[in-house]
Amino acid sequence: MRVLIVDDSVVIRESLRRLFSSEGFTVCDVAEDGAQAIEKATQTEPDLIVLDFSMPVMNGIQAAKTLKRLMPRVLLILFTAHATSALEEEALAAGISAVVSKQKDPFDLVTKAKALLGAKIRSKRVFQIAYAVPLMVTRAELLKRRGYEVASALGNESAKMDLKDGEPYDLFIVGHAAPQEERAEMVRWLKEKYPAAKVLALRPPYDPQLDVADFNVLENGPDDFLSAVATALP
């Protein structure tokens, strides 16, 4: 699994680089402050980011808020010398999964990272119904890069054929590039065949929400799309 290490101390950065590498991780990059962490995370797409708290330019909590908005499924650990219950509460509210004190054995950090990533590996299964090939391909790539297991079909009839055996999925996504009634019919079919699964309906700006779906999101680019998926699959 790929990890990005963020700390303003070059000694700590290199120490953690060696530690994680020795434990089988791929250290995809390092950064010295929160702003640089955001830039490098968007370039390297790590599975895990280890953040210091006190850093120049942007601290770990501030960086975490932006990172979770840009890449909702990335795992964040705050590795800090200032671990307190108040800081931990603030960190969790910012989307950080765990706070580890620098006063403890560094292997505690690796142990926590392995536990969090082990849970992430049990990825969610997503099936998307698209109505245009380029959109189908683009969304599938976005989902796979965020760790989801993805299957796709082009149009309602193709989807129904692929799903006739009732194979389980955690989320169905119904695309926006088709008439409203065609999309609504697909949602109704999915809710009847898979009553326990969630359905996320994408919609164009000129159509109302599909009330039969569990979630609706305006088709407004990859950030909104991925945020909606992360909300549907907590």
Secondary structure as UniProt FT lines:
FT   STRAND          2..6
FT   HELIX           10..22
FT   TURN            23..24
FT   STRAND          26..31
FT   HELIX           34..44
FT   STRAND          48..51
FT   HELIX           60..70
FT   TURN            72..73
FT   STRAND          75..80
FT   HELIX           85..93
FT   TURN            94..95
FT   STRAND          98..101
FT   TURN            102..103
FT   HELIX           106..121
FT   STRAND          125..130
FT   HELIX           133..145
FT   TURN            146..147
FT   STRAND          149..154
FT   HELIX           156..162
FT   TURN            163..165
FT   STRAND          171..174
FT   HELIX           180..193
FT   TURN            195..196
FT   STRAND          198..203
FT   TURN            205..206
FT   TURN            211..212
FT   STRAND          215..218
FT   HELIX           222..232
//
